[in-house]
Amino acid sequence: MDHKKLLGQKIKYFRKAKKLTQEQLAELVGMEPNSISIIESGRNFPTLNSLEKIAKALDIELNILFRYNSNKTNSEIIDNINSELNKLNNDKLEKVLLFIEDFIL
């Protein structure tokens, strides 16, 4: 899959995780809703400036948008998740648990 599509899928994933519509995200970053649609569909790359605004609106680090599947084993993925979870305080752990429960159901 090409990088435009992978980037678009990442943005769409995090937008939906924040329960934002394309219109709401567009408003937060000062873009037209159609521009978000074009980016999410993989038809166009956003500018670096737009990417920074999108990442900020989604409350994520910019580099996360470029982390694609690295063909890790389930065990490696679980180890990475546990490593990240160990860095969180109790309040954030509870939020992660709620997110997981919502995601699974």
Phi and psi restraints in degrees (range 20) as a CNS / XPLOR table:
assign (resid 1 and name C) (resid 2 and name N)
       (resid 2 and name CA) (resid 2 and name C) 1.0 -80.0 20.0 2
assign (resid 2 and name N) (resid 2 and name CA)
       (resid 2 and name C) (resid 3 and name N) 1.0 164.6 20.0 2
assign (resid 2 and name C) (resid 3 and name N)
       (resid 3 and name CA) (resid 3 and name C) 1.0 -67.1 20.0 2
assign (resid 3 and name N) (resid 3 and name CA)
       (resid 3 and name C) (resid 4 and name N) 1.0 -31.9 20.0 2
assign (resid 3 and name C) (resid 4 and name N)
       (resid 4 and name CA) (resid 4 and name C) 1.0 -63.6 20.0 2
assign (resid 4 and name N) (resid 4 and name CA)
       (resid 4 and name C) (resid 5 and name N) 1.0 -42.3 20.0 2
assign (resid 4 and name C) (resid 5 and name N)
       (resid 5 and name CA) (resid 5 and name C) 1.0 -67.8 20.0 2
assign (resid 5 and name N) (resid 5 and name CA)
       (resid 5 and name C) (resid 6 and name N) 1.0 -42.5 20.0 2
assign (resid 5 and name C) (resid 6 and name N)
       (resid 6 and name CA) (resid 6 and name C) 1.0 -62.8 20.0 2
assign (resid 6 and name N) (resid 6 and name CA)
       (resid 6 and name C) (resid 7 and name N) 1.0 -43.9 20.0 2
assign (resid 6 and name C) (resid 7 and name N)
       (resid 7 and name CA) (resid 7 and name C) 1.0 -62.5 20.0 2
assign (resid 7 and name N) (resid 7 and name CA)
       (resid 7 and name C) (resid 8 and name N) 1.0 -45.3 20.0 2
assign (resid 7 and name C) (resid 8 and name N)
       (resid 8 and name CA) (resid 8 and name C) 1.0 -59.2 20.0 2
assign (resid 8 and name N) (resid 8 and name CA)
       (resid 8 and name C) (resid 9 and name N) 1.0 -41.6 20.0 2
assign (resid 8 and name C) (resid 9 and name N)
       (resid 9 and name CA) (resid 9 and name C) 1.0 -64.2 20.0 2
assign (resid 9 and name N) (resid 9 and name CA)
       (resid 9 and name C) (resid 10 and name N) 1.0 -39.7 20.0 2
assign (resid 9 and name C) (resid 10 and name N)
       (resid 10 and name CA) (resid 10 and name C) 1.0 -63.6 20.0 2
assign (resid 10 and name N) (resid 10 and name CA)
       (resid 10 and name C) (resid 11 and name N) 1.0 -46.1 20.0 2
assign (resid 10 and name C) (resid 11 and name N)
       (resid 11 and name CA) (resid 11 and name C) 1.0 -62.0 20.0 2
assign (resid 11 and name N) (resid 11 and name CA)
       (resid 11 and name C) (resid 12 and name N) 1.0 -44.3 20.0 2
assign (resid 11 and name C) (resid 12 and name N)
       (resid 12 and name CA) (resid 12 and name C) 1.0 -62.1 20.0 2
assign (resid 12 and name N) (resid 12 and name CA)
       (resid 12 and name C) (resid 13 and name N) 1.0 -42.8 20.0 2
assign (resid 12 and name C) (resid 13 and name N)
       (resid 13 and name CA) (resid 13 and name C) 1.0 -59.2 20.0 2
assign (resid 13 and name N) (resid 13 and name CA)
       (resid 13 and name C) (resid 14 and name N) 1.0 -50.1 20.0 2
assign (resid 13 and name C) (resid 14 and name N)
       (resid 14 and name CA) (resid 14 and name C) 1.0 -70.7 20.0 2
assign (resid 14 and name N) (resid 14 and name CA)
       (resid 14 and name C) (resid 15 and name N) 1.0 -32.6 20.0 2
assign (resid 14 and name C) (resid 15 and name N)
       (resid 15 and name CA) (resid 15 and name C) 1.0 -62.7 20.0 2
assign (resid 15 and name N) (resid 15 and name CA)
       (resid 15 and name C) (resid 16 and name N) 1.0 -46.4 20.0 2
assign (resid 15 and name C) (resid 16 and name N)
       (resid 16 and name CA) (resid 16 and name C) 1.0 -67.2 20.0 2
assign (resid 16 and name N) (resid 16 and name CA)
       (resid 16 and name C) (resid 17 and name N) 1.0 -35.2 20.0 2
assign (resid 16 and name C) (resid 17 and name N)
       (resid 17 and name CA) (resid 17 and name C) 1.0 -63.2 20.0 2
assign (resid 17 and name N) (resid 17 and name CA)
       (resid 17 and name C) (resid 18 and name N) 1.0 -31.4 20.0 2
assign (resid 17 and name C) (resid 18 and name N)
       (resid 18 and name CA) (resid 18 and name C) 1.0 -86.6 20.0 2
assign (resid 18 and name N) (resid 18 and name CA)
       (resid 18 and name C) (resid 19 and name N) 1.0 2.6 20.0 2
assign (resid 18 and name C) (resid 19 and name N)
       (resid 19 and name CA) (resid 19 and name C) 1.0 57.8 20.0 2
assign (resid 19 and name N) (resid 19 and name CA)
       (resid 19 and name C) (resid 20 and name N) 1.0 43.1 20.0 2
assign (resid 19 and name C) (resid 20 and name N)
       (resid 20 and name CA) (resid 20 and name C) 1.0 -108.0 20.0 2
assign (resid 20 and name N) (resid 20 and name CA)
       (resid 20 and name C) (resid 21 and name N) 1.0 143.7 20.0 2
assign (resid 20 and name C) (resid 21 and name N)
       (resid 21 and name CA) (resid 21 and name C) 1.0 -83.1 20.0 2
assign (resid 21 and name N) (resid 21 and name CA)
       (resid 21 and name C) (resid 22 and name N) 1.0 167.6 20.0 2
assign (resid 21 and name C) (resid 22 and name N)
       (resid 22 and name CA) (resid 22 and name C) 1.0 -61.3 20.0 2
assign (resid 22 and name N) (resid 22 and name CA)
       (resid 22 and name C) (resid 23 and name N) 1.0 -37.6 20.0 2
assign (resid 22 and name C) (resid 23 and name N)
       (resid 23 and name CA) (resid 23 and name C) 1.0 -63.9 20.0 2
assign (resid 23 and name N) (resid 23 and name CA)
       (resid 23 and name C) (resid 24 and name N) 1.0 -42.1 20.0 2
assign (resid 23 and name C) (resid 24 and name N)
       (resid 24 and name CA) (resid 24 and name C) 1.0 -66.2 20.0 2
assign (resid 24 and name N) (resid 24 and name CA)
       (resid 24 and name C) (resid 25 and name N) 1.0 -43.6 20.0 2
assign (resid 24 and name C) (resid 25 and name N)
       (resid 25 and name CA) (resid 25 and name C) 1.0 -62.8 20.0 2
assign (resid 25 and name N) (resid 25 and name CA)
       (resid 25 and name C) (resid 26 and name N) 1.0 -43.6 20.0 2
assign (resid 25 and name C) (resid 26 and name N)
       (resid 26 and name CA) (resid 26 and name C) 1.0 -58.1 20.0 2
assign (resid 26 and name N) (resid 26 and name CA)
       (resid 26 and name C) (resid 27 and name N) 1.0 -42.1 20.0 2
assign (resid 26 and name C) (resid 27 and name N)
       (resid 27 and name CA) (resid 27 and name C) 1.0 -64.6 20.0 2
assign (resid 27 and name N) (resid 27 and name CA)
       (resid 27 and name C) (resid 28 and name N) 1.0 -41.4 20.0 2
assign (resid 27 and name C) (resid 28 and name N)
       (resid 28 and name CA) (resid 28 and name C) 1.0 -63.5 20.0 2
assign (resid 28 and name N) (resid 28 and name CA)
       (resid 28 and name C) (resid 29 and name N) 1.0 -33.2 20.0 2
assign (resid 28 and name C) (resid 29 and name N)
       (resid 29 and name CA) (resid 29 and name C) 1.0 -103.2 20.0 2
assign (resid 29 and name N) (resid 29 and name CA)
       (resid 29 and name C) (resid 30 and name N) 1.0 0.1 20.0 2
assign (resid 29 and name C) (resid 30 and name N)
       (resid 30 and name CA) (resid 30 and name C) 1.0 73.9 20.0 2
assign (resid 30 and name N) (resid 30 and name CA)
       (resid 30 and name C) (resid 31 and name N) 1.0 38.0 20.0 2
assign (resid 30 and name C) (resid 31 and name N)
       (resid 31 and name CA) (resid 31 and name C) 1.0 -121.4 20.0 2
assign (resid 31 and name N) (resid 31 and name CA)
       (resid 31 and name C) (resid 32 and name N) 1.0 168.8 20.0 2
assign (resid 31 and name C) (resid 32 and name N)
       (resid 32 and name CA) (resid 32 and name C) 1.0 -80.3 20.0 2
assign (resid 32 and name N) (resid 32 and name CA)
       (resid 32 and name C) (resid 33 and name N) 1.0 143.1 20.0 2
assign (resid 32 and name C) (resid 33 and name N)
       (resid 33 and name CA) (resid 33 and name C) 1.0 -55.5 20.0 2
assign (resid 33 and name N) (resid 33 and name CA)
       (resid 33 and name C) (resid 34 and name N) 1.0 -35.0 20.0 2
assign (resid 33 and name C) (resid 34 and name N)
       (resid 34 and name CA) (resid 34 and name C) 1.0 -62.9 20.0 2
assign (resid 34 and name N) (resid 34 and name CA)
       (resid 34 and name C) (resid 35 and name N) 1.0 -31.8 20.0 2
assign (resid 34 and name C) (resid 35 and name N)
       (resid 35 and name CA) (resid 35 and name C) 1.0 -65.4 20.0 2
assign (resid 35 and name N) (resid 35 and name CA)
       (resid 35 and name C) (resid 36 and name N) 1.0 -40.7 20.0 2
assign (resid 35 and name C) (resid 36 and name N)
       (resid 36 and name CA) (resid 36 and name C) 1.0 -63.3 20.0 2
assign (resid 36 and name N) (resid 36 and name CA)
       (resid 36 and name C) (resid 37 and name N) 1.0 -42.8 20.0 2
assign (resid 36 and name C) (resid 37 and name N)
       (resid 37 and name CA) (resid 37 and name C) 1.0 -59.7 20.0 2
assign (resid 37 and name N) (resid 37 and name CA)
       (resid 37 and name C) (resid 38 and name N) 1.0 -44.7 20.0 2
assign (resid 37 and name C) (resid 38 and name N)
       (resid 38 and name CA) (resid 38 and name C) 1.0 -63.8 20.0 2
assign (resid 38 and name N) (resid 38 and name CA)
       (resid 38 and name C) (resid 39 and name N) 1.0 -41.6 20.0 2
assign (resid 38 and name C) (resid 39 and name N)
       (resid 39 and name CA) (resid 39 and name C) 1.0 -65.1 20.0 2
assign (resid 39 and name N) (resid 39 and name CA)
       (resid 39 and name C) (resid 40 and name N) 1.0 -47.5 20.0 2
assign (resid 39 and name C) (resid 40 and name N)
       (resid 40 and name CA) (resid 40 and name C) 1.0 -65.5 20.0 2
assign (resid 40 and name N) (resid 40 and name CA)
       (resid 40 and name C) (resid 41 and name N) 1.0 -29.1 20.0 2
assign (resid 40 and name C) (resid 41 and name N)
       (resid 41 and name CA) (resid 41 and name C) 1.0 -81.5 20.0 2
assign (resid 41 and name N) (resid 41 and name CA)
       (resid 41 and name C) (resid 42 and name N) 1.0 -6.9 20.0 2
assign (resid 41 and name C) (resid 42 and name N)
       (resid 42 and name CA) (resid 42 and name C) 1.0 82.0 20.0 2
assign (resid 42 and name N) (resid 42 and name CA)
       (resid 42 and name C) (resid 43 and name N) 1.0 16.5 20.0 2
assign (resid 42 and name C) (resid 43 and name N)
       (resid 43 and name CA) (resid 43 and name C) 1.0 -85.9 20.0 2
assign (resid 43 and name N) (resid 43 and name CA)
       (resid 43 and name C) (resid 44 and name N) 1.0 -14.1 20.0 2
assign (resid 43 and name C) (resid 44 and name N)
       (resid 44 and name CA) (resid 44 and name C) 1.0 -157.6 20.0 2
assign (resid 44 and name N) (resid 44 and name CA)
       (resid 44 and name C) (resid 45 and name N) 1.0 148.3 20.0 2
assign (resid 44 and name C) (resid 45 and name N)
       (resid 45 and name CA) (resid 45 and name C) 1.0 -87.9 20.0 2
assign (resid 45 and name N) (resid 45 and name CA)
       (resid 45 and name C) (resid 46 and name N) 1.0 139.0 20.0 2
assign (resid 45 and name C) (resid 46 and name N)
       (resid 46 and name CA) (resid 46 and name C) 1.0 -77.2 20.0 2
assign (resid 46 and name N) (resid 46 and name CA)
       (resid 46 and name C) (resid 47 and name N) 1.0 162.0 20.0 2
assign (resid 46 and name C) (resid 47 and name N)
       (resid 47 and name CA) (resid 47 and name C) 1.0 -69.9 20.0 2
assign (resid 47 and name N) (resid 47 and name CA)
       (resid 47 and name C) (resid 48 and name N) 1.0 164.7 20.0 2
assign (resid 47 and name C) (resid 48 and name N)
       (resid 48 and name CA) (resid 48 and name C) 1.0 -60.9 20.0 2
assign (resid 48 and name N) (resid 48 and name CA)
       (resid 48 and name C) (resid 49 and name N) 1.0 -41.0 20.0 2
assign (resid 48 and name C) (resid 49 and name N)
       (resid 49 and name CA) (resid 49 and name C) 1.0 -59.8 20.0 2
assign (resid 49 and name N) (resid 49 and name CA)
       (resid 49 and name C) (resid 50 and name N) 1.0 -45.1 20.0 2
assign (resid 49 and name C) (resid 50 and name N)
       (resid 50 and name CA) (resid 50 and name C) 1.0 -65.8 20.0 2
assign (resid 50 and name N) (resid 50 and name CA)
       (resid 50 and name C) (resid 51 and name N) 1.0 -39.8 20.0 2
assign (resid 50 and name C) (resid 51 and name N)
       (resid 51 and name CA) (resid 51 and name C) 1.0 -60.8 20.0 2
assign (resid 51 and name N) (resid 51 and name CA)
       (resid 51 and name C) (resid 52 and name N) 1.0 -41.6 20.0 2
assign (resid 51 and name C) (resid 52 and name N)
       (resid 52 and name CA) (resid 52 and name C) 1.0 -63.0 20.0 2
assign (resid 52 and name N) (resid 52 and name CA)
       (resid 52 and name C) (resid 53 and name N) 1.0 -42.1 20.0 2
assign (resid 52 and name C) (resid 53 and name N)
       (resid 53 and name CA) (resid 53 and name C) 1.0 -66.2 20.0 2
assign (resid 53 and name N) (resid 53 and name CA)
       (resid 53 and name C) (resid 54 and name N) 1.0 -40.3 20.0 2
assign (resid 53 and name C) (resid 54 and name N)
       (resid 54 and name CA) (resid 54 and name C) 1.0 -63.3 20.0 2
assign (resid 54 and name N) (resid 54 and name CA)
       (resid 54 and name C) (resid 55 and name N) 1.0 -47.4 20.0 2
assign (resid 54 and name C) (resid 55 and name N)
       (resid 55 and name CA) (resid 55 and name C) 1.0 -60.2 20.0 2
assign (resid 55 and name N) (resid 55 and name CA)
       (resid 55 and name C) (resid 56 and name N) 1.0 -42.8 20.0 2
assign (resid 55 and name C) (resid 56 and name N)
       (resid 56 and name CA) (resid 56 and name C) 1.0 -63.3 20.0 2
assign (resid 56 and name N) (resid 56 and name CA)
       (resid 56 and name C) (resid 57 and name N) 1.0 -44.4 20.0 2
assign (resid 56 and name C) (resid 57 and name N)
       (resid 57 and name CA) (resid 57 and name C) 1.0 -64.1 20.0 2
assign (resid 57 and name N) (resid 57 and name CA)
       (resid 57 and name C) (resid 58 and name N) 1.0 -31.8 20.0 2
assign (resid 57 and name C) (resid 58 and name N)
       (resid 58 and name CA) (resid 58 and name C) 1.0 -88.0 20.0 2
assign (resid 58 and name N) (resid 58 and name CA)
       (resid 58 and name C) (resid 59 and name N) 1.0 -1.8 20.0 2
assign (resid 58 and name C) (resid 59 and name N)
       (resid 59 and name CA) (resid 59 and name C) 1.0 59.8 20.0 2
assign (resid 59 and name N) (resid 59 and name CA)
       (resid 59 and name C) (resid 60 and name N) 1.0 45.3 20.0 2
assign (resid 59 and name C) (resid 60 and name N)
       (resid 60 and name CA) (resid 60 and name C) 1.0 -133.4 20.0 2
assign (resid 60 and name N) (resid 60 and name CA)
       (resid 60 and name C) (resid 61 and name N) 1.0 160.4 20.0 2
assign (resid 60 and name C) (resid 61 and name N)
       (resid 61 and name CA) (resid 61 and name C) 1.0 -74.6 20.0 2
assign (resid 61 and name N) (resid 61 and name CA)
       (resid 61 and name C) (resid 62 and name N) 1.0 143.7 20.0 2
assign (resid 61 and name C) (resid 62 and name N)
       (resid 62 and name CA) (resid 62 and name C) 1.0 -55.9 20.0 2
assign (resid 62 and name N) (resid 62 and name CA)
       (resid 62 and name C) (resid 63 and name N) 1.0 -40.5 20.0 2
assign (resid 62 and name C) (resid 63 and name N)
       (resid 63 and name CA) (resid 63 and name C) 1.0 -63.5 20.0 2
assign (resid 63 and name N) (resid 63 and name CA)
       (resid 63 and name C) (resid 64 and name N) 1.0 -22.8 20.0 2
assign (resid 63 and name C) (resid 64 and name N)
       (resid 64 and name CA) (resid 64 and name C) 1.0 -63.5 20.0 2
assign (resid 64 and name N) (resid 64 and name CA)
       (resid 64 and name C) (resid 65 and name N) 1.0 -30.4 20.0 2
assign (resid 64 and name C) (resid 65 and name N)
       (resid 65 and name CA) (resid 65 and name C) 1.0 -66.1 20.0 2
assign (resid 65 and name N) (resid 65 and name CA)
       (resid 65 and name C) (resid 66 and name N) 1.0 -17.3 20.0 2
assign (resid 65 and name C) (resid 66 and name N)
       (resid 66 and name CA) (resid 66 and name C) 1.0 -108.4 20.0 2
assign (resid 66 and name N) (resid 66 and name CA)
       (resid 66 and name C) (resid 67 and name N) 1.0 10.3 20.0 2
assign (resid 66 and name C) (resid 67 and name N)
       (resid 67 and name CA) (resid 67 and name C) 1.0 -89.2 20.0 2
assign (resid 67 and name N) (resid 67 and name CA)
       (resid 67 and name C) (resid 68 and name N) 1.0 108.4 20.0 2
assign (resid 67 and name C) (resid 68 and name N)
       (resid 68 and name CA) (resid 68 and name C) 1.0 -106.2 20.0 2
assign (resid 68 and name N) (resid 68 and name CA)
       (resid 68 and name C) (resid 69 and name N) 1.0 169.3 20.0 2
assign (resid 68 and name C) (resid 69 and name N)
       (resid 69 and name CA) (resid 69 and name C) 1.0 -51.7 20.0 2
assign (resid 69 and name N) (resid 69 and name CA)
       (resid 69 and name C) (resid 70 and name N) 1.0 127.2 20.0 2
assign (resid 69 and name C) (resid 70 and name N)
       (resid 70 and name CA) (resid 70 and name C) 1.0 -110.3 20.0 2
assign (resid 70 and name N) (resid 70 and name CA)
       (resid 70 and name C) (resid 71 and name N) 1.0 17.7 20.0 2
assign (resid 70 and name C) (resid 71 and name N)
       (resid 71 and name CA) (resid 71 and name C) 1.0 56.9 20.0 2
assign (resid 71 and name N) (resid 71 and name CA)
       (resid 71 and name C) (resid 72 and name N) 1.0 41.4 20.0 2
assign (resid 71 and name C) (resid 72 and name N)
       (resid 72 and name CA) (resid 72 and name C) 1.0 -78.8 20.0 2
assign (resid 72 and name N) (resid 72 and name CA)
       (resid 72 and name C) (resid 73 and name N) 1.0 153.5 20.0 2
assign (resid 72 and name C) (resid 73 and name N)
       (resid 73 and name CA) (resid 73 and name C) 1.0 -75.3 20.0 2
assign (resid 73 and name N) (resid 73 and name CA)
       (resid 73 and name C) (resid 74 and name N) 1.0 163.2 20.0 2
assign (resid 73 and name C) (resid 74 and name N)
       (resid 74 and name CA) (resid 74 and name C) 1.0 -57.2 20.0 2
assign (resid 74 and name N) (resid 74 and name CA)
       (resid 74 and name C) (resid 75 and name N) 1.0 -40.8 20.0 2
assign (resid 74 and name C) (resid 75 and name N)
       (resid 75 and name CA) (resid 75 and name C) 1.0 -62.6 20.0 2
assign (resid 75 and name N) (resid 75 and name CA)
       (resid 75 and name C) (resid 76 and name N) 1.0 -42.4 20.0 2
assign (resid 75 and name C) (resid 76 and name N)
       (resid 76 and name CA) (resid 76 and name C) 1.0 -65.6 20.0 2
assign (resid 76 and name N) (resid 76 and name CA)
       (resid 76 and name C) (resid 77 and name N) 1.0 -40.4 20.0 2
assign (resid 76 and name C) (resid 77 and name N)
       (resid 77 and name CA) (resid 77 and name C) 1.0 -63.3 20.0 2
assign (resid 77 and name N) (resid 77 and name CA)
       (resid 77 and name C) (resid 78 and name N) 1.0 -45.7 20.0 2
assign (resid 77 and name C) (resid 78 and name N)
       (resid 78 and name CA) (resid 78 and name C) 1.0 -62.7 20.0 2
assign (resid 78 and name N) (resid 78 and name CA)
       (resid 78 and name C) (resid 79 and name N) 1.0 -41.5 20.0 2
assign (resid 78 and name C) (resid 79 and name N)
       (resid 79 and name CA) (resid 79 and name C) 1.0 -61.1 20.0 2
assign (resid 79 and name N) (resid 79 and name CA)
       (resid 79 and name C) (resid 80 and name N) 1.0 -41.7 20.0 2
assign (resid 79 and name C) (resid 80 and name N)
       (resid 80 and name CA) (resid 80 and name C) 1.0 -65.8 20.0 2
assign (resid 80 and name N) (resid 80 and name CA)
       (resid 80 and name C) (resid 81 and name N) 1.0 -41.7 20.0 2
assign (resid 80 and name C) (resid 81 and name N)
       (resid 81 and name CA) (resid 81 and name C) 1.0 -62.1 20.0 2
assign (resid 81 and name N) (resid 81 and name CA)
       (resid 81 and name C) (resid 82 and name N) 1.0 -47.9 20.0 2
assign (resid 81 and name C) (resid 82 and name N)
       (resid 82 and name CA) (resid 82 and name C) 1.0 -60.1 20.0 2
assign (resid 82 and name N) (resid 82 and name CA)
       (resid 82 and name C) (resid 83 and name N) 1.0 -39.9 20.0 2
assign (resid 82 and name C) (resid 83 and name N)
       (resid 83 and name CA) (resid 83 and name C) 1.0 -61.6 20.0 2
assign (resid 83 and name N) (resid 83 and name CA)
       (resid 83 and name C) (resid 84 and name N) 1.0 -43.1 20.0 2
assign (resid 83 and name C) (resid 84 and name N)
       (resid 84 and name CA) (resid 84 and name C) 1.0 -69.9 20.0 2
assign (resid 84 and name N) (resid 84 and name CA)
       (resid 84 and name C) (resid 85 and name N) 1.0 -39.1 20.0 2
assign (resid 84 and name C) (resid 85 and name N)
       (resid 85 and name CA) (resid 85 and name C) 1.0 -63.5 20.0 2
assign (resid 85 and name N) (resid 85 and name CA)
       (resid 85 and name C) (resid 86 and name N) 1.0 -35.0 20.0 2
assign (resid 85 and name C) (resid 86 and name N)
       (resid 86 and name CA) (resid 86 and name C) 1.0 -64.5 20.0 2
assign (resid 86 and name N) (resid 86 and name CA)
       (resid 86 and name C) (resid 87 and name N) 1.0 -16.4 20.0 2
assign (resid 86 and name C) (resid 87 and name N)
       (resid 87 and name CA) (resid 87 and name C) 1.0 -86.1 20.0 2
assign (resid 87 and name N) (resid 87 and name CA)
       (resid 87 and name C) (resid 88 and name N) 1.0 -10.6 20.0 2
assign (resid 87 and name C) (resid 88 and name N)
       (resid 88 and name CA) (resid 88 and name C) 1.0 -92.5 20.0 2
assign (resid 88 and name N) (resid 88 and name CA)
       (resid 88 and name C) (resid 89 and name N) 1.0 149.8 20.0 2
assign (resid 88 and name C) (resid 89 and name N)
       (resid 89 and name CA) (resid 89 and name C) 1.0 -81.4 20.0 2
assign (resid 89 and name N) (resid 89 and name CA)
       (resid 89 and name C) (resid 90 and name N) 1.0 173.9 20.0 2
assign (resid 89 and name C) (resid 90 and name N)
       (resid 90 and name CA) (resid 90 and name C) 1.0 -59.7 20.0 2
assign (resid 90 and name N) (resid 90 and name CA)
       (resid 90 and name C) (resid 91 and name N) 1.0 -42.0 20.0 2
assign (resid 90 and name C) (resid 91 and name N)
       (resid 91 and name CA) (resid 91 and name C) 1.0 -60.6 20.0 2
assign (resid 91 and name N) (resid 91 and name CA)
       (resid 91 and name C) (resid 92 and name N) 1.0 -45.5 20.0 2
assign (resid 91 and name C) (resid 92 and name N)
       (resid 92 and name CA) (resid 92 and name C) 1.0 -69.5 20.0 2
assign (resid 92 and name N) (resid 92 and name CA)
       (resid 92 and name C) (resid 93 and name N) 1.0 -34.6 20.0 2
assign (resid 92 and name C) (resid 93 and name N)
       (resid 93 and name CA) (resid 93 and name C) 1.0 -62.1 20.0 2
assign (resid 93 and name N) (resid 93 and name CA)
       (resid 93 and name C) (resid 94 and name N) 1.0 -40.1 20.0 2
assign (resid 93 and name C) (resid 94 and name N)
       (resid 94 and name CA) (resid 94 and name C) 1.0 -64.7 20.0 2
assign (resid 94 and name N) (resid 94 and name CA)
       (resid 94 and name C) (resid 95 and name N) 1.0 -37.6 20.0 2
assign (resid 94 and name C) (resid 95 and name N)
       (resid 95 and name CA) (resid 95 and name C) 1.0 -65.0 20.0 2
assign (resid 95 and name N) (resid 95 and name CA)
       (resid 95 and name C) (resid 96 and name N) 1.0 -40.7 20.0 2
assign (resid 95 and name C) (resid 96 and name N)
       (resid 96 and name CA) (resid 96 and name C) 1.0 -62.7 20.0 2
assign (resid 96 and name N) (resid 96 and name CA)
       (resid 96 and name C) (resid 97 and name N) 1.0 -42.7 20.0 2
assign (resid 96 and name C) (resid 97 and name N)
       (resid 97 and name CA) (resid 97 and name C) 1.0 -60.2 20.0 2
assign (resid 97 and name N) (resid 97 and name CA)
       (resid 97 and name C) (resid 98 and name N) 1.0 -44.6 20.0 2
assign (resid 97 and name C) (resid 98 and name N)
       (resid 98 and name CA) (resid 98 and name C) 1.0 -62.0 20.0 2
assign (resid 98 and name N) (resid 98 and name CA)
       (resid 98 and name C) (resid 99 and name N) 1.0 -41.7 20.0 2
assign (resid 98 and name C) (resid 99 and name N)
       (resid 99 and name CA) (resid 99 and name C) 1.0 -61.5 20.0 2
assign (resid 99 and name N) (resid 99 and name CA)
       (resid 99 and name C) (resid 100 and name N) 1.0 -45.2 20.0 2
assign (resid 99 and name C) (resid 100 and name N)
       (resid 100 and name CA) (resid 100 and name C) 1.0 -62.6 20.0 2
assign (resid 100 and name N) (resid 100 and name CA)
       (resid 100 and name C) (resid 101 and name N) 1.0 -44.5 20.0 2
assign (resid 100 and name C) (resid 101 and name N)
       (resid 101 and name CA) (resid 101 and name C) 1.0 -61.4 20.0 2
assign (resid 101 and name N) (resid 101 and name CA)
       (resid 101 and name C) (resid 102 and name N) 1.0 -42.3 20.0 2
assign (resid 101 and name C) (resid 102 and name N)
       (resid 102 and name CA) (resid 102 and name C) 1.0 -65.5 20.0 2
assign (resid 102 and name N) (resid 102 and name CA)
       (resid 102 and name C) (resid 103 and name N) 1.0 -38.5 20.0 2
assign (resid 102 and name C) (resid 103 and name N)
       (resid 103 and name CA) (resid 103 and name C) 1.0 -66.6 20.0 2
assign (resid 103 and name N) (resid 103 and name CA)
       (resid 103 and name C) (resid 104 and name N) 1.0 -40.1 20.0 2
assign (resid 103 and name C) (resid 104 and name N)
       (resid 104 and name CA) (resid 104 and name C) 1.0 -75.0 20.0 2
assign (resid 104 and name N) (resid 104 and name CA)
       (resid 104 and name C) (resid 105 and name N) 1.0 -36.8 20.0 2
